[in-house]
Amino acid sequence: MSLKLIFNCMPVGLPRMVAAVPVQNSAGRWLQCGSWLLGFWAVYTLCSGFSEFFNGVFINQYRFGFPAFIAVCQALLTVVVLQLLSQARLLKIQPYSLESGEIFLLPSICFSFHSVLTLWAVTSSNSVGFNFIRQFTPLATLALTEIFKLKKRTSSNSAFLVLLVTLCSALAGIQNFTDEALVYAYGVLNLMFKSTYLILIQEMYEDRKSSVVDVYYTCSINTCPLLLLYCLLHPDTPQIFSSGSWSSLIFLGFFSLVLLLGCLLNFLVFLCTLMSSALTMNIFEVAKTDILMLRNISPHEWTFSLPLLTSLLISISGVGVYMYKEAWKLNTGMKKEAMCITT
């Protein structure tokens, strides 16, 4: 590690300051960024897998098909936990204000409906078409990135990789769909809501420079009244307390686990989106789906599933190249910050 004197980034007319800044070599920074991305993807994949598993077990075992109620409980739990951490001085959070709430209102609305639709897919017995449409979220996010003209622009090479990864992953997931038209409609709405709220929070984060926790906290508070209103207006709401085994410790344990994993998963989504980009977050989701599909193919089926394997391997390879380029981009950003110290 060497020391470098920085003279170049002072505004004109102001005295220049000399600062001794430790500068890591490029390879070390690149490995650090690559390790962060790979480690985050591993944690996200594990958390998402556990969340989907326990959601399915809890909802199907106890016939607790109330996605809006689960979503509002997750939002309330998020607010309570963050407040407790703030009161214990373990976390610094900016107080909620009407101004910030108004700024993040639109992404909060989209986030609310996305949460409800995602949980609805777990309660639905036939949601194959819904999950298939979710694989096209990177393409929708890519289109919105160009529409909103974000500061983190996507290069033509990265756009080609996103197109290749998405199409190969979708080809591997094609099968005989027998779902109702409502499932496909919900799938398209979910795709629109997810890509929109991720792009919006990324854009607002770039403009306001708030912390990840502040953005997550503000959106969680915004979603609470929206989801509560939705629950009150839903005709199945009166059945919530009669359908649940609220006196059973096992039921309460599963319910608490579902809420905790949902809160953690939502925070990881916000973290990756704001630290990297909405496009990277959706590419990670596609990579998780590819790995799960590859795991479900038994060795004796490989000969008969050659087109499926080829599509999956191309998609996974494309994700690897995308992560390499993203790590290099993060490395370049770190280098610029280290080389530009202003007073």
C-alpha positions in Angstrom: 0.0 0.0 0.0 1.4 3.4 -0.9 0.7 7.0 0.1 -0.4 9.6 -2.5 -0.5 13.4 -2.2 -3.7 14.8 -3.6 -3.6 18.3 -5.1 -6.0 18.2 -8.0 -9.6 18.4 -6.9 -9.8 21.7 -5.1 -12.3 24.3 -6.4 -10.7 27.3 -8.3 -9.9 30.2 -6.1 -9.6 28.2 -2.9 -6.3 27.3 -1.3 -5.2 23.8 -2.0 -4.7 21.4 0.8 -2.2 18.6 0.9 -3.7 15.3 2.1 -1.9 12.0 2.5 -4.4 9.3 1.4 -3.6 5.6 1.4 -4.4 4.2 -2.0 -4.9 0.5 -2.6 -3.7 -1.0 -5.8 -6.4 -1.6 -8.4 -6.4 -5.4 -8.1 -7.0 -5.2 -4.4 -9.9 -2.8 -4.8 -11.4 -5.0 -7.6 -11.2 -8.1 -5.5 -12.8 -6.2 -2.6 -15.7 -5.1 -4.9 -16.0 -8.5 -6.5 -16.1 -10.2 -3.1 -18.7 -7.8 -1.8 -21.0 -8.5 -4.8 -20.5 -12.3 -4.6 -21.0 -12.3 -0.9 -24.1 -10.2 -1.1 -25.6 -12.5 -3.8 -24.9 -15.5 -1.6 -26.6 -13.9 1.4 -29.5 -12.7 -0.7 -30.0 -16.1 -2.3 -30.0 -17.9 1.1 -32.4 -15.3 2.6 -34.7 -15.4 -0.4 -34.7 -19.2 -0.4 -35.5 -19.5 3.3 -38.2 -16.8 3.0 -39.9 -18.5 0.1 -39.7 -21.9 1.8 -41.2 -20.7 5.1 -43.8 -18.6 3.4 -44.9 -21.6 1.4 -45.0 -23.9 4.5 -46.8 -21.4 6.7 -49.4 -20.2 4.2 -50.2 -23.7 2.8 -50.0 -25.6 6.1 -52.2 -23.2 8.0 -54.3 -22.0 5.0 -53.4 -18.4 6.0 -54.0 -16.8 2.6 -53.9 -13.1 3.6 -51.0 -11.5 1.8 -52.0 -7.9 2.6 -52.1 -8.6 6.3 -48.6 -10.3 6.2 -47.2 -7.3 4.3 -48.6 -4.7 6.7 -47.2 -6.7 9.7 -43.8 -6.8 8.0 -43.9 -3.0 7.5 -44.9 -2.4 11.1 -42.2 -4.8 12.4 -39.6 -3.0 10.3 -40.6 0.4 11.7 -40.6 -0.9 15.3 -37.2 -2.7 15.0 -35.5 0.4 13.4 -37.0 2.6 16.1 -35.7 0.3 18.8 -32.2 0.2 17.3 -32.3 4.0 17.0 -33.3 4.4 20.7 -30.6 2.0 21.7 -28.1 4.2 19.7 -27.1 1.2 17.6 -28.4 2.9 14.5 -28.7 6.5 13.3 -31.9 7.3 11.6 -33.2 10.6 10.4 -36.6 11.4 11.9 -39.6 10.9 9.5 -40.8 14.1 7.9 -43.8 14.9 5.7 -41.4 16.2 3.1 -39.4 13.0 2.8 -42.6 11.0 3.0 -44.1 12.9 0.1 -40.9 12.5 -1.9 -40.9 8.7 -1.5 -44.7 8.3 -1.7 -44.8 7.0 -5.3 -42.1 4.3 -4.8 -43.8 3.4 -1.5 -47.1 2.8 -3.2 -45.4 0.6 -5.9 -43.5 -1.3 -3.1 -46.7 -1.9 -1.2 -48.5 -3.5 -4.2 -45.4 -5.5 -5.2 -45.2 -7.0 -1.7 -48.8 -7.9 -1.7 -48.6 -9.5 -5.2 -45.5 -11.4 -4.3 -47.1 -12.9 -1.3 -50.3 -13.6 -3.3 -48.2 -15.8 -5.7 -47.3 -17.9 -2.7 -50.9 -18.4 -1.7 -52.0 -19.2 -5.2 -51.8 -22.9 -6.2 -51.2 -22.0 -9.9 -48.6 -19.2 -10.2 -46.2 -20.7 -12.8 -47.0 -17.9 -15.3 -46.6 -15.3 -12.6 -43.1 -16.5 -11.8 -42.2 -16.8 -15.5 -43.1 -13.1 -16.1 -41.0 -12.1 -13.1 -37.9 -13.2 -15.0 -38.4 -10.3 -17.4 -38.0 -7.7 -14.7 -34.4 -6.8 -15.7 -35.6 -5.8 -19.2 -38.3 -3.6 -17.7 -35.7 -2.1 -15.3 -33.3 -1.5 -18.2 -36.1 0.4 -20.2 -37.0 2.5 -17.2 -33.3 3.3 -16.6 -33.2 4.9 -20.0 -36.5 6.7 -19.6 -35.6 8.3 -16.2 -32.1 9.0 -17.4 -30.4 8.0 -14.2 -26.9 9.1 -13.4 -25.7 5.5 -13.4 -26.1 4.9 -17.1 -26.0 1.4 -18.6 -23.4 0.8 -21.3 -24.4 -0.9 -24.5 -22.3 -4.0 -23.5 -24.1 -4.2 -20.1 -27.5 -3.8 -21.9 -26.6 -6.7 -24.2 -25.6 -8.9 -21.2 -28.9 -8.1 -19.5 -30.8 -9.0 -22.7 -28.9 -12.2 -23.1 -29.2 -13.3 -19.4 -33.0 -12.5 -19.4 -33.8 -14.3 -22.6 -31.8 -17.4 -21.8 -33.2 -17.6 -18.4 -36.8 -17.2 -19.8 -36.2 -19.9 -22.4 -35.1 -22.3 -19.7 -38.3 -21.6 -17.8 -40.7 -22.1 -20.7 -43.3 -24.8 -20.1 -46.9 -25.6 -20.7 -48.8 -22.8 -18.9 -52.3 -23.5 -17.7 -52.8 -20.5 -15.4 -55.8 -18.2 -15.6 -55.6 -14.9 -17.3 -55.7 -13.2 -13.9 -52.4 -14.8 -13.0 -50.7 -13.2 -16.0 -52.3 -9.9 -15.3 -51.0 -9.9 -11.8 -47.6 -11.0 -13.1 -47.4 -8.0 -15.4 -48.5 -5.6 -12.7 -45.9 -7.1 -10.3 -43.2 -6.6 -12.9 -44.2 -3.0 -13.4 -44.5 -2.2 -9.7 -41.1 -3.8 -8.8 -39.1 -2.2 -11.6 -40.7 1.2 -11.0 -40.1 1.4 -7.3 -36.5 0.2 -7.6 -35.8 2.7 -10.3 -37.5 5.5 -8.3 -35.7 4.9 -5.1 -32.4 4.7 -7.0 -33.1 8.0 -8.7 -34.1 9.8 -5.4 -31.1 8.3 -3.6 -28.8 9.7 -6.2 -30.4 13.2 -5.8 -30.8 13.3 -2.1 -27.8 11.3 -0.9 -29.8 9.8 2.1 -28.6 6.7 3.8 -30.0 3.3 2.9 -31.6 2.9 6.3 -33.3 6.3 6.0 -34.8 5.4 2.6 -36.0 2.0 3.9 -37.4 3.5 7.0 -39.3 6.2 5.2 -40.8 3.8 2.6 -41.8 1.4 5.4 -43.6 4.1 7.3 -45.3 5.2 4.0 -46.5 1.7 3.3 -48.2 1.2 6.7 -51.3 3.4 6.1 -51.6 2.2 2.5 -51.6 -1.5 3.5 -53.8 -0.9 6.5 -56.4 0.8 4.2 -56.1 -2.1 1.8 -56.7 -4.6 4.6 -59.7 -2.7 5.8 -61.3 -2.6 2.4 -60.6 -6.2 1.5 -63.6 -8.5 2.0 -61.6 -11.3 3.5 -60.1 -9.3 6.4 -62.7 -10.4 9.0 -61.6 -14.0 8.5 -58.0 -13.3 9.6 -58.4 -13.9 13.3 -60.7 -16.9 12.8 -58.5 -18.5 10.3 -55.2 -18.3 12.3 -54.3 -20.6 15.1 -53.3 -17.7 17.3 -53.2 -19.8 20.5 -50.6 -22.1 19.0 -46.9 -21.4 19.7 -45.9 -23.2 16.5 -48.2 -21.0 14.4 -46.8 -17.8 16.1 -43.3 -19.1 15.6 -43.8 -19.6 11.9 -45.6 -16.3 11.6 -42.7 -14.4 13.4 -40.2 -16.2 11.2 -42.1 -15.2 8.0 -42.2 -11.6 9.1 -38.5 -11.4 10.1 -37.2 -13.0 6.9 -39.5 -10.8 4.9 -38.1 -7.7 6.6 -34.5 -8.8 6.1 -35.1 -9.7 2.4 -36.7 -6.3 1.7 -33.8 -4.5 3.4 -31.3 -6.5 1.3 -33.2 -5.4 -1.9 -33.0 -1.8 -0.8 -29.3 -2.2 0.1 -28.2 -3.7 -3.2 -30.3 -1.2 -5.2 -28.9 1.9 -3.5 -25.3 0.7 -3.2 -25.2 -0.6 -6.8 -28.3 -0.3 -9.0 -31.8 -1.5 -9.5 -30.5 -3.4 -12.6 -27.9 -5.3 -10.6 -30.6 -6.3 -8.0 -32.8 -7.8 -10.7 -29.9 -9.6 -12.3 -29.1 -11.2 -8.9 -32.8 -12.3 -8.8 -32.4 -14.0 -12.2 -29.1 -15.6 -11.1 -30.9 -17.0 -8.1 -33.7 -18.5 -10.3 -31.1 -20.0 -12.7 -29.3 -21.7 -9.8 -32.5 -23.1 -8.4 -33.6 -24.5 -11.8 -30.1 -26.0 -12.3 -30.3 -27.7 -8.9 -33.7 -29.2 -9.7 -32.3 -31.1 -12.8 -31.1 -34.5 -11.7 -27.9 -35.9 -13.2 -29.7 -38.6 -15.2 -31.9 -36.0 -16.9 -29.0 -33.9 -18.2 -28.8 -35.8 -21.5 -32.5 -35.1 -22.2 -32.3 -31.5 -21.0 -29.5 -30.3 -23.2 -31.3 -27.2 -24.5 -32.4 -26.3 -21.0 -28.8 -26.8 -19.6 -27.3 -24.7 -22.4 -29.7 -21.8 -21.8 -29.0 -21.9 -18.0 -25.3 -22.0 -18.5 -25.3 -19.1 -20.9 -27.5 -17.1 -18.5 -25.3 -17.9 -15.5 -22.1 -17.1 -17.6 -23.7 -13.8 -18.6 -24.4 -13.0 -14.9 -20.7 -13.7 -14.1 -19.5 -11.3 -16.8 -22.0 -8.7 -15.6 -20.8 -9.0 -12.0 -17.2 -8.7 -13.2 -18.1 -5.4 -15.1 -20.1 -4.2 -12.1 -17.1 -4.9 -9.7 -14.8 -3.0 -12.1 -17.3 -0.1 -12.2 -17.4 0.0 -8.3 -13.7 -0.1 -8.3 -13.5 2.9 -10.6 -15.9 4.8 -8.4 -13.8 4.1 -5.3 -10.7 5.2 -7.1 -12.3 8.5 -8.1 -13.4 9.2 -4.5 -9.9 8.4 -3.2 -8.4 10.7 -5.7 -10.7 13.7 -5.1 -10.7 15.1 -1.6 -12.2 18.6 -1.2 -12.5 21.0 1.7 
